[in-house]
Every structure is written in structure tokens, then in C-alpha cells.
């Protein structure tokens, strides 16, 4: 089947099998391997992308269902050489270890901050509860999102490598 | 050792820019031209005879290249990388299956969708047999997993675990005698340390390309041990190890599950050799549950004999440890690791019997902590039970039995020597920081209002940094099956002609930040900026011979090798710089990207200038060889023995049994620290996995051997909403087992935490009459325990 999908601002037109998952389309047809597959059951969130402004687990969606949509993936969130504040937050606050869940975690965090620019820790934890991380215990991910929120509000973040790490 | 802000400082990770932009390359991201995909046909039975396999319908499907069964691969022998105790796993099932999920046939097709379609068309005729899953039942040998062999593979005895080498007096007579004392108090409890599924978020993935022209094979695999995988492939196919390249690129979490050589790693090489195309397999999450190793799975009884003053006169532990159906890389050695630390921080007579028992389930092997969390769980739980029985504060009971700092190095009851420890200082530091007395008052006040608050405490000792060649060579050696033998560390430090530095190490990260930490070691030693240092790893041909990342060993062993190689490069560079500056080598100071004469910062050369000379030997002083690099193999004289104290505050909902983890404090001691940010991150993640065992996770088999928890929906990983912020601190007691004084931190959080949580929950409900609740402490279980206690 033909699909027309805009990914990170670039229009794509492809002929795909109807059963092709969106995540496989992104990874294998478009070569955008930053979006990962961790569980096949829509639970781990490693495949999270933003479809028309909403975070979506791309292993639970067929590529054909996304025809006509505009999709953002982790490869498209930086502005040229300038990292997205959420990316910067994860780097500054050691919000990743193995990095496999990170692209999905970043996309969920962006979707969260775009709907709530000053979340509490509890709201962050709720906002990313669909994304599993096995490495960090989420401690530094919460800090990373707080860092990004502050940056996006134009404030100076109070957490990060220059702040006390142990707490 | 010179000290700069780099060493011991918080440095952002070098790994991260690629990973946060989706540009890190994991195995499944690496494409080979013309690659084919694999799907496995797996057994739905835990015990069955295979009557026949019909592959014809699968082979007839468009896009299918081959379907293999044991008839095609049995000539290769079993996976060689398995500890030779008990039954070895065949590459594909040979006439019988021993657990649900065992691979029976392998389909190779042009893409993964067709491969999975074809796998469903393979018809296997099974004759189901009787499976044994329950450990106690297996221990009786009433039903045998493997005909003609006892289910009990071996029993580790604390006083004679290393036949012919460790033969210590049997502690039992003295312990039994102490039970006869008038003031003896004996507490005993049977407890389960349940099976877990490690669940790295990246499933395992492999792709092999066999090249007949070069007579070589290249395998990309998500592995913690690429050199070992290369060794196993070489043995299997009868080719030299230098014809096998195994690459472990970005590895998306390990935790022990990627510390095995798996049949699929060998089988994709076989298929590629047969078909002349690259062959890929990526594990599904469902497969990860039953075709990759699981962890824990202990059931047994801990007993303390002590006095009402809190002096422990004897500790006995007898446990059955579930090995699963086949033994893998370590399997039976995991309980042994627990035995090493079974008496924890305490100077107490001890008696251990750890039975390694086979069942019709997936193999168990190393999962984060690997034997040590289990051992700490039994000891620290029963100490809490003992404390409550004698009415003494659990912190005071622990202090009454600690090894004192002046005792170190101490020989523990199984004959090994612990390097260093200051346990009372560590615990006091935690208690002061927490405000223990105030916390207890808060708990008691809440209790008087009907709220169920509980405080849990645990101490722990870890043994890591493997390891000493003499120990590894005899007790743990992989050499008999062709893998790296002694668990040495290795590191190569090379200054490039442009003055930048390449570090190549024999161990690689699966999230631990090796690239950053190792760059800190080298930057500190050479004064080369972090940005000019690149750390490479994970290529069995290009990396120095290495063992892998596991057992919290990398920094203590491989980090030390790199530290020593750095020192040798600096020594040579000092000679060259001295020659260029017409000064003595001993007067060279390395900092700010070059060398200068001590006291004369303007008499300086850059690293590029030093390197330029090094690679033009005619410019060097007489007798100095060209080049500027060093390769070191480091074999430590002893393991390292980190330790710590953890505390938790929980609240139990009396109506639902739900446990709310309110606070978690940890004071760990891993010796010297190179990057506190990374060390804290390791502790965070470690605690999360221990808390997860205590509260959420369990690999559940039914009595027929069906694994009921094969997705993340059934297997309850904690989400961000289930965990609090963790409050961390450290004491620093360096080791003398390596020149860095570092001990390792990867597993500490996990070893200290599960029993801390259970101790806290039991503390919250003990006044109602609850003595113990089995993990995981899900609401129903806690609620039921409260109901039962209330009668």
C-alpha cells in the first residue's frame, strides 16, 4: 500500500506491506534507527515517536495508519547543532546509561513538556510511566526533565553536572 | 599519582551525544548487504520427546531460504561455552526438550516477517513427559530432568568448597554446641528468593557474516563478553580465534543476561556459512523471557543462634538453588559467589550448604549481583528476625557482630581474605544522616495513629573485581572450553601522531560509562584533554584480550590496566619531552595538553610535538624506540570487597496491602571514586532492581513448566511512578588490590536493597504478628499476611 508520511519535516512516499509496523517503517524503510524496539507489546516505550503532536508507541501502529501524518523522531528534535533542551537535560543530568530507552524517553518528555511546561516531579513520573528504563532507576531522568523544563522556560536549571549530584 | 580535577570529578559522559540523538549503533541498527532473518521454533512443553519434525510446509513458503533442525547442526556439538557440570545445552533440541522455549528449529528467510510466518508452518510432533518445576520436588529426584542423573548437580559446602584447596574445620559441631547454651536463642526461617528475568531493554540481537574467501566470520552481538563469544565460535567451527571477529557495539543494558554465549550466536554463523549471506536474529521480548538466562531462584532456610545481648554464635544457611534445565557459562558458580559473602560484614561462625538443583525451566545464570543479593537477603533478613526476637535494635545487633576495622585484612569463614572495611563507621554515617532516632519516633507516632510505617535496614558486603589469576584459574576457569582463562584486565594507551589519544580496552560498557571513566584515568595521567581521548572497546580482534563486563569488575581490573599503561606512556613521553626541552625526564610535568619543566611553565612542549618526535625515531634520544603506546595486562592479587548500609522507610496501606516506598537512603563504600556522577547512577539503577525484586518482579512458572510472565505486561518492571528519589552518600575505604584503590559499584545497589525493603515492610506490620512475607511484596500478599496475623 502507498503511504505518504512526513518525518522530521521531510516528505516520504512509500509502498509498504499493510502489516508493516510504523517502527519498522521508520527503522528499515527510512533508516531512522534511533527509534528502538524493546518489547513488541506497546509497554516499554523505547519506540515512542510524536505523531501529529501526540506521543505514540510506534510498535503499536501500522505504517499505513500514519499515512498523512507528520512524525517527529529523536533524529529530528535538535536544531542543527543545537541540542533540544530535553537532550541537553539528559546529558547534563546523567539521565541515560545504556541509552536504549533514551530516544523514546526523550520523545515522551518532549510531549510532556509541550503540554505542561512546569511539571512537578510527580507529574514527570506520571508523564513517563509508559517508558521503561532498566538502568537509571528514573532518579536522574526526573532531574533531566526538570532541567529541560527550566531551559524551555528560559530559566537557569538548578540541577545538572555543575550541581551536587548526590542528594 | 598526580591528581587533577578530572580524577574524582563529575564529568559529562562522552557516550551521550550520540545516544541522545539516536545515532548510537546497536546490533539491530547495523545493516549488512543482502542479510537474511531468522525465527526460531520453540518448544511449548517443559519436558517432551520429539517424535518428528516436518519442515516441508515452511520450506515451501516464498522467501524461505532454509529450515534447520538438530539433524543439520548436531555435528557441531553443544554450545561449548558452558560450565561442564550437568547437561550441556545443544544448539537445537536433539530428540528431547527440557524447558518451554527451548529452540527446536531455525527458519531463515528473506525478512523477519516471512521467517515468523514460516516458523508457524513447522510441524513438531511432541510426546509430552513429566516436568519437574518445584525445587523441593526436584531435590527428591522423584522426577528427573535428565534421565540417569540426579537433579542435584553439586552442593557447595562453606568449609570445603574448593576440593583439595579449601578444607577448613567444619563449623557445625561448635554451632550445634552453642545451641545447647542456656542463653541460646535460635531463630530459623524458610525463605524464597524468587526467580527474576533480567530484562535489559534492548533484546539480544545477532548478525553474522561468514566469508569463505577470507576463511573468517564476523559476528555482531549484543554481548557483555565478545572475546568469549569469539572463543566459542572458533572452537565450534574448528577455526582459529584470529579468524573470528566478534563486535559488541552499543549494548542496551546487560545485567548478566548478555554474559552468556548463546546457541543463536553460533547458529547464525552456521547459517551464514551455509547460505553465503549475512544472517540476523533479533530476540522478541517474549523470547527474552525464556530463551535468555534468568536469575535468582533460591529456596532455603537461614538459622541464627545467638544470645539475648545480640551476639551471634552461629549462622547456618541451607538452600536449594534453581539451575534450570541446562548449565551455561557460570550457572553452578552463581551460588558459589553467594557463598563468598554469605557471612556478610560479620565475624560469625558459619555453615553453608548450597545445593545446585536442576528443573525443567530456563537456565539461571548471573543476574545483577549474581548470588550475592541472594546471600545478603537470607543473612540480613534473618538478622532482622533475630533482632526482633531478642527485642534489640537491628542496627545495634549488626554493630555487635561487625568485623572491626583493625581486623583487616580478614579471612572470612570460607577461607578468602577481605581487603578492607570499616563497617561501623559506614553504618553510623548512614544512621546519622538519616536521623535514625527521629525516624523511629516518626514511625512510632504514625503507628499510634493507625498508620503502618516501617523502617528497614541492611548491611552488605560484595565481592567483585574478578579476579585473581590463581583463584580464577582453578575455580572459575573458562580455559577448558577455549575462552579467556584468567580474568585479567587489559588496556592499550596510544598517543596518536597528532597528540590525541586512543585507548583500547578489553571490556566494554552496557551503560556503565567506560568511555568517560577511562578517559578520565588517561586524562589525569597525561594531561591530555578529555575531548582528545577516544576509548574503543567491544571488538574481539582489535581490543586487547579481555574477559568482559560483569561482576563489577571492569574498573578494578581493566581500569587498573589502563592506569598502568598510562603511566608507562607518561614515562616514555617524559624522556622525549626532556630531550626536546633539554631537561631531565624527571623534571617533566604533564598538564594542560603537554609537558613543561617543573617550575618553568614556559619551557613547554605540546603532546603533538612529543608525538611528532615519537613517530620520527631519528629525532629520539639514543636507545628510545619509536612510537608512543603501551599495552598492559593486569592481574589483581585479590578480589575487592565493597560494602555499605541501606535504609528504607515504607508505608503499608492496611486496607489494601499496598506498599509505598517513601524514602531510600544508601551509604555505599566502593573505595576511591573516579566519577561520582556515574557511581551514583550505578547505585540508583542497582537499588531500583533490588526494590523491584522486593516489590514487583517474579518469573512465574506453573506446575507444568509454562512460564506465565513472558511480556512486560505480566512481568512487572517498576515504572517511574513506583520509585522515589534515592538519597545517596559514600564512605571511602580504598582497596590495596589495585593501584586505583577502586572496588566496583555496578551491583552494590542491588545487593543491598531487596532485604532492606522487606525488612521495612515487615517492620511496618510486625506488631500485628507478621514475621515474614515472601517477595515480591505485592499488595495481595501483604494484605493476606496482615489478615492471617490478625486471625
Interface residues (C-beta under 8 A of the other chain):
Chain A: X17 X19 X27 X32 X33 X34 X35 X36 X37 X38 X39 X40 X41 X43 X44 X46 X73 X74 X75 X78 X83 X87 X90 X91 X92 X94 X96 X97 X98 X99 X100 X101 X102 X103 X106 X121 X124 X125 X126 X128 X129 X130 X131 X132 X133 X134 X135 X136 X137 X138 X139 X140 X141 X142 X161 X165 X166 X167
Chain B: X10 X11 X12 X13 X15 X16 X17 X18 X19 X20 X21 X22 X23 X24 X25 X26 X28 X29 X113 X199 X200 X201 X202 X203 X250 X251 X252 X253 X254 X255 X282 X284 X285 X286 X509 X510 X511 X512 X513 X676 X677 X678 X680 X681 X684 X685 X686 X687 X688 X689 X711 X712 X713 X717 X719 X720 X721 X723 X725 X726 X727 X728 X729 X730
